[in-house]
Amino acid sequence: MRLTNRTLDQIHSPIGAAFGLLALQSGTRPLLNLSQAAPSFPTAPVIADHIATVAASDDGGRYCPQQGLPELRDLFAAELSRDYQGTVGAEQILITAGCNQAFCLVSSAIAEPGDEVLLPVPFYFNHDMWLKLDGVVSTYVEAAEGVVPTVEEVRATITDQTKAIVLVTPGNPTGAIVPGTEIEAWADLAAEHDVLLILDETYRSNRQTTEPAHGLFARPGWDDHVVSLHSFSKDLAIPGYRVGAVVGRPDLIAEAMKLLDCVAICAPRIGQEAVIAGLRHATDWRVEQAARIAEAQTHFEAVMADEPGGFKLEASGAYFGWVRHPFDGDIAESVVRRLVVDHDILVIPGSAFTPQDESHLRFSFANLSKAELDDLATRLKSINPDSESGF
C-alpha cells in the first residue's frame, strides 16, 4: 500500500504521544495528568437526562439539518448577542463536530495550497497540522516580548499570499487572554489587508469576567473580515459528543457546508441536543464549573509562584500554564519523558506548539484538585536541575 507524503510527513497528535509515555511510568505514585485539556468531570445531570430521552426518541439517531438544529442556532445566537452586547443571527452560525472541525472547514474554504495563514507562536498544534495537511503555508509570528505578538508584529508578516490571521484567546497553550481592544485592532488589521481574522474562542467561558470578550459583534458588517470559532466541549463537559460552531458570514458558511457534507454530513444530533439542554437549563452549573476552574488557576499560580524545582510559570489562564523548564540545552520531549518516568507527571512539550522552542512545557492544570496541585509543587521541588542527569 502506498501512502501519501502529505500525511507521512506530518506529526502524530502530541496528546497521543504523551499518553504513549504512560507505559514508561514508574507507578510508585498516582499519575498527575496535566496533558489534555478535556473536562474529567461528568456533564450536568439535566444534560444527561435530556440525552437519554432523545436517544430513545424516534428522531434520536437521525440526521440533522446540515447547518445545525434550528433551536440550537437560535439559542446560541441569542447567547452570543447577549454576552457580547452585539448582534449575531442564527443564519451566521454553522454547528460543527467540534471546534477543530470548525477551523478545518473555514481554513479549507478560504485558502488554497500555497496560500499563507499567519499563526502566532506558540500556536494550537491542530491548527498547524491541518494547514500543512491541506497544503497551506503556516507562517509563524513570534512575539518579541510575552506570548502574544503585537498588531505591528503581525502586520510586518502579512504578504500578498496571506489569506487569514489566527488568534486563539484565551490561548492554547498559554492561557493568555487578549484584551478586547487588542482583538479589535487585529480585526481592523485584517480588514485593512482584506484577509480573514479567524478568532478561536474555545475557552471563552474561562475568562473570569462577565465583560464581553470584545466588541466586534456590535460593529456593522463585523463578519466581512472576522469569523469566530466556538466549542461546547469544555463549557458543558461533553468533549466526546463533538459539538462546535462557526460564527461568520452566511456565504462563508455555505462554502464550509460543502466540505462538511463530505466529511460528516452534519454534526451529531445527540451532541446538539446536549447543547440545547445545556444552554436552556444548565446556566448555573456552567457558572459553577467556570468558577471551580478559576479557583484551580489561582491555586496553580500560587504553588508555582516560587518556581518549584526551577520550573517558571510564564503565562496562565483557562486550562493552561506555559512553563519554562530549568534544563538548558535539553529538548522538551526529553524533559517530558523524565517527568513521567521519575515523577509520574504527564505534560506536553512546548515543541508541539512552536517551530523550534525546546524550553517550554504546557501544564493543563484544570483537572487537578488543590491537593494534587500541592503534590505537583512538591514533586517539582524534589527535582535538582543542577544534578548530572537533571533529575
Beta strands, then each sheet from edge to edge (+ up, - down):
strand 1: 32-33
strand 2: 93-96
strand 3: 116-121
strand 4: 137-142
strand 5: 162-168
strand 6: 196-200
strand 7: 226-231
strand 8: 244-247
strand 9: 312-317
strand 10: 320-324
strand 11: 345-346
strand 12: 348-349
strand 13: 360-364
sheet 1: 1+ 11+
sheet 2: 2+ 8- 7+ 6+ 5+ 3+ 4+
sheet 3: 9+ 10- 13+ 12-
end
